[in-house]
């Protein structure tokens, strides 16, 4: 197995620290709003890497954090130490406690996590439940001489860590261009470990500490929690490409300055998801959630298939037509497996040497693709080539189900009930009548379908047939 390591800037052979056990950490969501489909491209990357490593026989301790305090709004403006706490800000807007906001959006995140068939991490620690671990880590840094005080908090002195920025390059780590620079910092690249509460008023989320009442900086939580559950050195740290510039270099600096040990061996970063060729934005109304897609008639597995079509280190462009094509492909795969599974099992003749050799060739090529830096687009190409071959359908379906342990597309186990051929033909007849403008006749067909216990939903990609609840 080979993977691109952002630290070395090259594809490397994957060699765990303590095989067959692997420690893997993914930067999780800040739970002040719904996670959007761009966020989930990163979480799908983590899921695919987890599945591939399992297929290679590794035992993975997988950790993903839940950020429910300390992530400031200035992060979007170039300075993660400035602005308001996202949780406190959301609490004011929604007129409920920050803890209730965190609980609600954590539940929504996990629901979408399950909809996309992601394997739950071994542990999902929350920042608010690990304040003592974060304070202890800051104390170690203070003892080692890396911490200084300003009027608004305790900061890490990056000048004292010569290798700071090696993950991203120093040139990419700059002070915020759209926020006022903190003049009390010794260096613009220095970052907050602990922020003091305002002198006037009080925060909902604040704790006592050796330095005063306040709350942890955004970066310190990942170091404290990853090392608690994975040890001071572990194998893989994963996140979106924007975290490579400051958040992950900060993690490396504070972790290694505290322990004097290498922090993470392999750093894996996924590229952004664009929408119609541009960045997602709340103001543009295109930062879609998984449930937004469902409301338009799309399956979460269609979205998951779409993610597989572009390599994780390349930017991917989301469009509704691209999602429709991905959904059509997934429907075809799922329908094929369901159809083969529904047929009466008959005694199979032994595969000829030629077909057995061909099937083994497809399996080998698929494994080579996914083990070569997660080349899933190549893996999908092999899959479709296999489906078009003269290998018997039963063997094709068996192979697809084996590969689906890695693809995670829930092939053959869709929540939807298989649609009888008679109902499919009626739906096709209805579509044809609608195209000819015979809407009265088309509606009569719809009524007949409903009497049989089925309904038709018109979506962007055409009519979808669903079982009526409580019927049939």
URSUL-V905909 format. One line per field, one symbol per residue. ss: DSSP state (H for helix, E for strand, L for the rest). phi: phi as a letter, one per 40 degrees, with the letter a starting at -180 (. if undefined). Layout:
ss: ???
phi: ???
This chain:
ss: LEEEELLLLEEEELLLLELLEEEEEELLLELLLLLEHHHHHHHHHHHHHHHHHHHLLLEEEEEELEELLLLEHHHHHLLLLLLLEHHHHHHHHHLLLHHHHHHHHHHHHHHHHHHLLLLLLLELLEHHHLHHHHHHHHHHHHHLLLEEELLLEEEELHHHLLLLLLLLLHHHLLLLLLLLLLLLLLLLLLEEEEEELLLLLLLLLLELLLLLLEEELHHHHHHHHHHHHHLLLEEEEEEEHHHHLLHHHHHHHHHHHHHLLLLEEEEEEELLEEELLELLLLLLLLLLEHHHHHHLLLLHHHHHHHHHLLLLLLLEEELHHHHHHHHHHHHHHHHHHHHHHHLLLLLLLLLLHHHHHHHHHHHHHHHHHHHELLLHHHHHHHHHHHHLLLLLHHHHHHHHHHHHHHHLLLLLLLLLLLLLHHHHHHHHHHHHHHHLLLHHHHHHHHHHHHHLLEEEEEELLEEEEEELLLLL
phi: .bacbcccgacbccbccbdccbbbbbcccccbacccccdcccccdccccdccccccgcbbcbbbcbcbagccccdcbhaccbgccdccccccccfaccccdcccccccccccdcdcgccccdabcbcccbccccccccccccccgbbbbbcbibbcccccbdccgccbgccccbcdcbbcccccccadccbcbabccdcbgaccbaacacbhciaccccccccccccccbgcbacbbbaccccccbdcdcdcccccccbgbdcbcbbbbcccbcbfgbccacccgbccccccccccgccdcccccddccbcccbcbbcbcccccccccccdccccccccccccccbccccccdccccccccccccccccccbffccdccccccccccccccdddcccccccccccbcgcfcgbccccdccddccccccccccccccgcccccccccccccccgbbbbcbdchcbbbcccgbg
